[in-house]
Amino acid sequence: MTHTTTVMALDALWPVGRALARVFQRNESISWAGLAIDTPSWREMLIAAQPDIALIDPLGFRETTHQLVKLTRAVSPDTRIVLFVPTIAEPVVQRWYDAGADACVAKWMHPDLILDVVAQVRRGTFRRDEFWELISANLAAAS
């Protein structure tokens, strides 16, 4: 039996979140638990689903990234957090990690890479430095 990873997302922009949801719903190793577009719904969904991975786009909310992470961990302490952000470049990405992210993925990344990061975070094998080396090499090759 294949273990599935339960993933849930928080994104204030419904079209972006919905497109991301489709990527996850098509993957056999993912059990999609839903998309919230506001923090009250997010809290209720976290209580109900207790997902393995919370994919959070922290932009567009009254709450800070730190507050969103804190809420997520308070309601679902075993959930690992992947932030879906505009950039993963230093020094900006450091603020996402300082807020408590287990990993960060950029909105411009290929969906397969996002799925790979989610799988690594779930397994506990994600390494930020190795990930950055891979991204840097891919960006250099694309130039």
C-alpha positions in Angstrom: 0.0 0.0 0.0 1.3 3.4 -1.0 1.4 6.0 1.8 -0.3 9.2 0.7 0.6 12.7 2.0 -2.4 14.8 3.1 -2.0 18.3 1.8 -4.1 21.4 2.5 -3.6 25.0 1.2 -4.2 28.5 2.4 -4.3 31.1 -0.4 -6.1 34.4 -0.4 -6.3 34.4 -4.2 -8.8 31.8 -5.2 -7.6 31.4 -8.9 -4.0 30.8 -7.8 -5.0 28.4 -5.1 -7.3 26.6 -7.3 -4.7 26.1 -10.0 -2.3 24.8 -7.4 -5.0 22.5 -6.0 -5.4 20.9 -9.5 -1.7 20.0 -9.5 -1.9 18.2 -6.2 -5.2 16.5 -6.9 -3.7 14.9 -10.0 -0.9 13.3 -8.0 -1.6 9.8 -6.7 0.7 10.2 -3.7 -1.3 13.2 -2.5 -4.6 13.2 -0.5 -5.9 16.7 -1.2 -7.7 18.0 1.9 -8.9 21.4 0.6 -8.2 25.0 0.0 -9.0 27.8 2.4 -9.1 31.5 1.4 -9.4 33.0 4.8 -8.0 32.2 8.3 -11.2 31.3 10.0 -11.9 28.6 7.4 -8.2 27.6 7.6 -8.4 27.0 11.3 -11.6 24.9 11.0 -10.1 22.8 8.1 -6.9 22.2 10.1 -8.9 20.9 13.0 -10.8 18.6 10.8 -8.0 17.3 8.5 -4.7 17.6 10.5 -2.8 17.5 7.2 0.8 16.3 6.8 1.6 19.4 4.8 0.2 22.9 5.0 1.0 24.8 1.8 0.6 28.5 2.7 0.7 31.6 0.4 1.3 34.2 3.2 0.5 37.2 1.0 -2.9 38.9 1.1 -3.8 38.2 4.7 -4.2 40.6 7.6 -2.0 38.2 9.6 1.8 38.1 9.3 3.5 35.1 8.0 4.7 34.3 11.5 1.1 34.5 12.8 -0.2 32.2 10.0 2.6 29.7 10.9 1.8 30.0 14.6 -1.9 29.4 14.0 -1.2 26.4 11.9 1.2 24.8 14.4 -1.2 25.6 17.4 -4.1 23.9 15.7 -2.2 21.1 13.9 1.2 20.6 15.7 2.4 17.8 13.5 1.8 19.5 10.3 4.8 20.6 8.3 4.6 24.0 6.6 5.7 24.8 3.0 5.4 28.5 2.1 4.3 29.3 -1.5 6.1 32.6 -2.1 7.1 35.0 -4.9 10.8 34.5 -4.4 13.2 32.1 -2.7 16.2 34.3 -3.3 18.4 35.5 -0.4 18.1 37.6 1.6 14.3 37.7 1.2 13.8 33.9 1.7 15.4 34.1 5.1 12.3 36.0 6.5 10.1 33.1 5.4 12.3 30.6 7.2 12.5 32.9 10.2 8.7 32.8 10.4 8.9 29.1 10.8 8.6 27.5 7.4 9.9 24.0 6.9 10.5 24.8 3.3 9.7 27.5 0.7 8.7 27.1 -2.9 8.4 29.9 -5.5 5.3 30.5 -7.5 7.3 30.3 -10.7 8.6 26.8 -10.0 7.6 23.8 -12.2 4.8 21.8 -10.4 6.9 18.7 -10.4 9.6 20.5 -8.4 7.0 21.7 -5.9 5.6 18.2 -5.5 9.2 16.9 -5.0 9.8 19.5 -2.2 6.5 18.6 -0.5 7.5 14.9 -0.6 10.9 15.7 0.8 9.4 17.8 3.6 7.0 14.9 4.4 9.8 12.4 4.6 12.0 14.8 6.6 14.7 14.8 4.0 14.4 18.4 2.7 17.7 20.3 2.9 17.5 24.0 2.1 21.2 24.2 1.0 20.9 21.3 -1.4 17.6 22.7 -2.7 19.2 26.1 -3.4 22.1 24.4 -5.2 19.6 22.5 -7.4 17.6 25.7 -8.2 20.8 27.7 -8.9 22.1 25.1 -11.3 18.7 24.9 -13.1 18.5 28.7 -13.4 22.1 28.8 -14.8 21.3 26.1 -17.3 18.2 27.9 -18.4 20.1 31.1 -19.1 
